[in-house]
Amino acid sequence: MSTGYVNQGPDRRAGGALGRVLAWVQRASAFKTGREPRFVIVRGCGGSELMLAVNRRYPAPYLSLFIKRKTTPYLSLRIGWRYDRYWGDERTVGYNPQPDIIGGCFLDVILKGTLRQIVHY
């Protein structure tokens, strides 16, 4: 069930009172834009990757770190103003200001330990 996060998909989110606060922070930080960020990507040894997304309109950059592991393909930490190219399309449920604009940014923190591939958005 959605707790009000921006363009919430099937991934787990914090719920309860904490989830409501985090969803509010995400909505308050969100803005719609069709302009995708530019990426600065640094590939490390062993398949790890550090990515920085920058755009003059963004309040802060988006940092994405993928660490290649032996047990599972990647450990991932992503933090900052994340661009979602699908926010506002026909599948969007819930919070969608300016529905005529597809795409936008919002403050996000994502930590995953079992990613199979690198994801920049």
C-alpha positions as CSV (number, residue, x, y, z in Angstrom):
1,M,0.0,0.0,0.0
2,S,1.3,3.5,-0.9
3,T,2.2,5.8,2.0
4,G,2.6,8.8,-0.3
5,Y,6.1,8.4,-1.7
6,V,6.7,10.0,-5.2
7,N,6.0,7.4,-7.9
8,Q,6.2,4.5,-5.5
9,G,6.9,1.2,-7.3
10,P,6.8,-2.3,-5.9
11,D,10.0,-1.9,-3.9
12,R,9.7,-1.8,-0.1
13,R,9.5,1.6,1.6
14,A,9.5,2.6,5.3
15,G,6.0,2.4,6.6
16,G,4.1,3.7,9.6
17,A,4.8,7.1,11.1
18,L,8.4,7.1,9.9
19,G,7.1,6.3,6.4
20,R,4.6,9.1,6.4
21,V,7.3,11.6,7.4
22,L,9.8,10.3,4.8
23,A,7.1,10.4,2.1
24,W,6.3,14.0,3.0
25,V,10.0,15.0,2.8
26,Q,10.2,13.3,-0.6
27,R,7.0,15.1,-1.9
28,A,8.3,18.5,-0.4
29,S,11.6,18.1,-2.2
30,A,10.1,17.0,-5.6
31,F,9.9,19.0,-8.8
32,K,8.9,18.1,-12.3
33,T,11.3,18.5,-15.2
34,G,11.7,16.7,-18.5
35,R,15.4,17.6,-18.5
36,E,17.4,14.5,-17.6
37,P,20.7,15.0,-15.8
38,R,24.2,14.5,-17.3
39,F,26.2,11.7,-15.8
40,V,29.8,11.7,-14.7
41,I,30.8,8.0,-14.4
42,V,34.0,6.6,-12.8
43,R,34.5,2.9,-13.3
44,G,36.6,1.3,-10.7
45,C,38.5,-1.9,-10.6
46,G,36.6,-5.2,-10.4
47,G,33.4,-3.9,-11.9
48,S,32.6,-1.3,-9.3
49,E,31.2,2.1,-10.4
50,L,30.8,5.6,-8.9
51,M,28.3,7.9,-10.7
52,L,27.5,11.5,-10.2
53,A,24.4,13.1,-11.9
54,V,24.6,16.9,-12.3
55,N,22.2,19.5,-13.7
56,R,22.1,23.2,-13.0
57,R,18.4,23.1,-11.9
58,Y,19.0,20.4,-9.3
59,P,19.4,21.6,-5.7
60,A,22.1,19.0,-5.2
61,P,23.7,16.2,-7.2
62,Y,22.8,12.5,-7.1
63,L,25.5,10.1,-6.1
64,S,25.3,6.5,-7.0
65,L,27.8,3.9,-5.8
66,F,27.9,0.3,-6.9
67,I,30.3,-2.1,-5.4
68,K,31.0,-5.4,-7.1
69,R,30.7,-8.3,-4.6
70,K,31.6,-12.0,-4.7
71,T,28.4,-13.3,-3.1
72,T,25.8,-11.1,-4.8
73,P,26.4,-9.1,-8.0
74,Y,26.3,-5.5,-6.5
75,L,25.9,-3.5,-3.3
76,S,24.2,-0.2,-4.1
77,L,24.0,3.1,-2.4
78,R,22.2,6.0,-4.1
79,I,21.5,9.3,-2.5
80,G,20.5,12.8,-3.6
81,W,18.0,14.3,-6.0
82,R,17.1,11.3,-8.1
83,Y,15.7,11.8,-11.6
84,D,12.7,9.5,-12.5
85,R,12.0,9.6,-16.2
86,Y,8.6,7.8,-15.7
87,W,7.1,10.1,-13.0
88,G,3.9,11.4,-14.5
89,D,3.4,8.8,-17.2
90,E,0.2,6.7,-17.5
91,R,1.4,4.3,-14.8
92,T,1.8,7.0,-12.1
93,V,-0.4,6.5,-9.1
94,G,-0.6,9.1,-6.3
95,Y,1.3,12.4,-6.0
96,N,1.7,13.9,-9.5
97,P,1.8,17.7,-9.6
98,Q,2.0,19.2,-13.1
99,P,0.7,16.0,-14.8
100,D,1.5,17.4,-18.2
101,I,5.2,17.0,-17.5
102,I,6.7,13.5,-17.6
103,G,9.8,13.2,-15.4
104,G,11.1,14.9,-12.3
105,C,13.4,14.8,-9.4
106,F,13.0,14.1,-5.7
107,L,15.2,13.5,-2.7
108,D,15.8,9.8,-2.3
109,V,18.1,7.4,-0.4
110,I,18.3,3.8,-1.7
111,L,20.4,1.1,-0.2
112,K,20.2,-2.4,-1.8
113,G,22.5,-5.4,-1.2
114,T,21.4,-7.7,-4.0
115,L,21.3,-5.8,-7.3
116,R,22.0,-7.8,-10.4
117,Q,22.9,-4.9,-12.6
118,I,23.9,-1.2,-12.4
119,V,21.0,1.2,-12.5
120,H,21.6,4.9,-13.1
121,Y,18.1,6.2,-12.3
